[in-house]
Amino acid sequence: MNIVQKSLAIGIATMGMGCATATLPAEQLASTEASVRAAQELGAQNVPKAELHLRLAKEEVAQARKFADSGDEDLGKMQLARAKADAELAVALSRQATAEQNYQGVSGNSVAAPQPAVQAER
């Protein structure tokens, strides 16, 4: 093997090793994981629509880590953004369900919003 062939082989091997992993932004990852925990603490797993978005958020965080491990930092960041949005939606849906339950308990009404008063015709 001559020097050019050896250099080429070393260069190709080095390129493959250098692109093996990427890192996700620590702040973005921490913020997303905090939103997932908040949804869990608010009981998102007990609200069907919230549970769906909580599950999606968890899957998207895992996918973001896989993208980063395979060297695709940009896709990892996009998956984290999706996970954050789904986790925050799970939080909002959980809070809405809690508010509706509290409203039902206080007023004895159904889940529907209060109906406007109907005026009698004269």
NORFENZI-V99428 format. One record per helix or strand of 3 or more residues. SS is the DSSP state (H for helix, E for strand). FROM is the first residue (numbers start at 1). TO is the last residue. If there is no record, write none. Layout:
ss=SS from=FROM to=TO
ss=SS from=FROM to=TO
//
This chain:
ss=H from=3 to=18
ss=H from=26 to=41
ss=H from=44 to=46
ss=H from=48 to=69
ss=H from=73 to=107
//
